[in-house]
Amino acid sequence: MNIDGAEHVRKGFERFDLVPSSDVKPALQLPKTVAGQDFLK
């Protein structure tokens, strides 16, 4: 898993208060075909 992919997962965890928030933003956008994107918003 690359760093950007890990940051997308982290943002999903932040939404549910499972990890502390961070100011790091993923540089790449996930394609719309990737499942589970509703957890990342």
DSSP file (Angstrom, degrees, kcal/mol; ACC not computed):
  #  RESIDUE AA STRUCTURE BP1 BP2  ACC     N-H-->O    O-->H-N    N-H-->O    O-->H-N    TCO  KAPPA ALPHA  PHI   PSI    X-CA   Y-CA   Z-CA
    1    1 A M              0   0    0      0, 0.0     2,-0.1     0, 0.0     0, 0.0   0.000 360.0 360.0 360.0 134.4    0.0    0.0    0.0
    2    2 A N     >  -     0   0    0      1,-0.1     4,-2.2     4,-0.0     5,-0.2  -0.401 360.0-103.8 -86.9 170.5    1.4    3.4   -0.9
    3    3 A I  H  > S+     0   0    0      1,-0.2     4,-1.9     2,-0.2     5,-0.1   0.887 120.2  51.6 -61.0 -42.0    1.3    6.4    1.4
    4    4 A D  H  > S+     0   0    0      1,-0.2     4,-1.6     2,-0.2    -1,-0.2   0.907 109.8  49.4 -64.8 -41.2   -1.5    8.1   -0.5
    5    5 A G  H  > S+     0   0    0      1,-0.2     4,-1.6     2,-0.2    -1,-0.2   0.898 109.8  51.8 -63.0 -40.5   -3.7    4.9   -0.3
    6    6 A A  H  X S+     0   0    0     -4,-2.2     4,-2.4     1,-0.2    -1,-0.2   0.856 105.7  55.4 -64.5 -34.8   -3.0    4.7    3.4
    7    7 A E  H  X S+     0   0    0     -4,-1.9     4,-2.3     2,-0.2    -1,-0.2   0.859 103.5  54.3 -69.2 -34.0   -4.1    8.3    3.9
    8    8 A H  H  X S+     0   0    0     -4,-1.6     4,-1.5     2,-0.2    -1,-0.2   0.915 110.4  46.9 -62.5 -41.8   -7.5    7.6    2.2
    9    9 A V  H  X S+     0   0    0     -4,-1.6     4,-2.0     1,-0.2    -2,-0.2   0.917 110.5  52.7 -64.8 -43.0   -8.0    4.7    4.8
   10   10 A R  H  X S+     0   0    0     -4,-2.4     4,-2.5     1,-0.2    -2,-0.2   0.897 105.2  54.1 -60.4 -41.7   -6.9    7.0    7.6
   11   11 A K  H  X S+     0   0    0     -4,-2.3     4,-1.5     1,-0.2    -1,-0.2   0.874 107.2  52.1 -61.9 -36.4   -9.5    9.7    6.6
   12   12 A G  H  X S+     0   0    0     -4,-1.5     4,-0.7     1,-0.2    -1,-0.2   0.906 109.7  48.7 -64.1 -41.1  -12.2    7.0    6.7
   13   13 A F  H ><>S+     0   0    0     -4,-2.0     5,-2.3     1,-0.2     3,-0.9   0.878 105.9  57.8 -65.5 -37.8  -11.1    6.1   10.2
   14   14 A E  H ><5S+     0   0    0     -4,-2.5     3,-1.9     1,-0.2    -1,-0.2   0.872  96.9  62.6 -59.6 -37.0  -11.1    9.8   11.3
   15   15 A R  H 3<5S+     0   0    0     -4,-1.5    -1,-0.2     1,-0.3    -2,-0.2   0.830 109.2  40.3 -58.9 -32.2  -14.8   10.0   10.3
   16   16 A F  T <<5S-     0   0    0     -3,-0.9    -1,-0.3    -4,-0.7    -2,-0.2   0.183 115.8-113.9-102.3  15.7  -15.6    7.4   13.0
   17   17 A D  T < 5S+     0   0    0     -3,-1.9    -3,-0.2     2,-0.1    -2,-0.1   0.832  77.5 130.5  55.8  37.2  -13.2    8.9   15.5
   18   18 A L  S   <S+     0   0    0     -5,-2.3    -4,-0.2     1,-0.2    -1,-0.1   0.650  72.9  23.6 -91.2 -17.8  -11.0    5.8   15.4
   19   19 A V  S    S-     0   0    0     -6,-0.4    -1,-0.2    -9,-0.1    -2,-0.1  -0.966  95.3 -92.3-140.2 155.5   -7.8    7.8   15.0
   20   20 A P        -     0   0    0      0, 0.0    -6,-0.1     0, 0.0    -2,-0.1  -0.369  52.3 -99.9 -65.8 150.2   -6.8   11.4   15.8
   21   21 A S        -     0   0    0     -7,-0.1     2,-0.3     2,-0.0   -10,-0.0  -0.316  39.7-164.3 -70.1 154.2   -7.4   13.9   13.0
   22   22 A S        -     0   0    0      2,-0.2    -1,-0.0    -3,-0.1    -3,-0.0  -0.918  28.1-132.4-135.2 162.2   -4.5   15.0   10.8
   23   23 A D        +     0   0    0     -2,-0.3     2,-0.3     2,-0.1    -2,-0.0   0.406  70.0 117.1 -93.3   0.6   -3.9   17.8    8.3
   24   24 A V        -     0   0    0    -17,-0.0    -2,-0.2     1,-0.0     0, 0.0  -0.541  49.2-161.2 -74.0 130.8   -2.4   15.5    5.7
   25   25 A K        -     0   0    0     -2,-0.3   -17,-0.1   -14,-0.0     2,-0.1  -0.935  24.2-110.9-112.9 134.5   -4.5   15.4    2.5
   26   26 A P        -     0   0    0      0, 0.0   -22,-0.1     0, 0.0   -21,-0.0  -0.399  20.2-148.7 -60.9 137.4   -4.3   12.6   -0.1
   27   27 A A  S    S+     0   0    0     -2,-0.1     2,-0.3     2,-0.0   -23,-0.0   0.779  76.1  58.7 -79.7 -27.1   -2.7   13.8   -3.3
   28   28 A L  S    S-     0   0    0    -24,-0.0     2,-0.4    -3,-0.0     0, 0.0  -0.752  77.3-130.0-107.0 150.9   -4.6   11.5   -5.6
   29   29 A Q        -     0   0    0     -2,-0.3     3,-0.1     1,-0.0    -2,-0.0  -0.796  25.2-123.0 -93.8 138.7   -8.3   11.1   -6.1
   30   30 A L        -     0   0    0     -2,-0.4     2,-0.0     1,-0.1    -1,-0.0  -0.588  33.2-105.1 -76.3 142.2   -9.8    7.6   -6.0
   31   31 A P    >   -     0   0    0      0, 0.0     3,-1.9     0, 0.0    -1,-0.1  -0.349  26.8-117.2 -63.1 149.5  -11.7    6.5   -9.1
   32   32 A K  T 3  S+     0   0    0      1,-0.3     5,-0.1    -3,-0.1    -2,-0.0   0.697 111.2  68.2 -61.3 -19.3  -15.5    6.5   -8.7
   33   33 A T  T 3  S+     0   0    0      2,-0.1     2,-0.4     4,-0.0    -1,-0.3   0.575  73.7 104.7 -79.7  -8.6  -15.4    2.7   -9.4
   34   34 A V  S X  S-     0   0    0     -3,-1.9     3,-0.7     1,-0.1    -4,-0.0  -0.613  73.8-127.4 -76.1 124.9  -13.6    2.0   -6.0
   35   35 A A  T 3  S+     0   0    0     -2,-0.4    -1,-0.1     1,-0.2    -2,-0.1  -0.318  83.1  34.9 -70.9 153.5  -16.1    0.6   -3.5
   36   36 A G  T >   +     0   0    0      1,-0.0     3,-1.7     3,-0.0     4,-0.3   0.572  65.7 134.6  85.6  11.4  -16.6    2.1   -0.1
   37   37 A Q  G X   +     0   0    0     -3,-0.7     3,-1.5     1,-0.3     4,-0.4   0.722  60.3  73.9 -67.9 -19.3  -16.1    5.8   -0.9
   38   38 A D  G 3  S+     0   0    0      1,-0.3     3,-0.4     2,-0.2    -1,-0.3   0.733  92.2  57.4 -65.5 -19.3  -19.1    6.8    1.1
   39   39 A F  G <  S+     0   0    0     -3,-1.7    -1,-0.3     1,-0.2   -24,-0.2   0.605 100.0  59.0 -82.2 -12.0  -17.0    6.1    4.2
   40   40 A L    <         0   0    0     -3,-1.5    -1,-0.2    -4,-0.3    -2,-0.2   0.479 360.0 360.0 -96.6  -3.8  -14.3    8.6    3.1
   41   41 A K              0   0    0     -3,-0.4    -1,-0.2    -4,-0.4    -2,-0.1   0.466 360.0 360.0 -89.6 360.0  -16.5   11.7    2.9
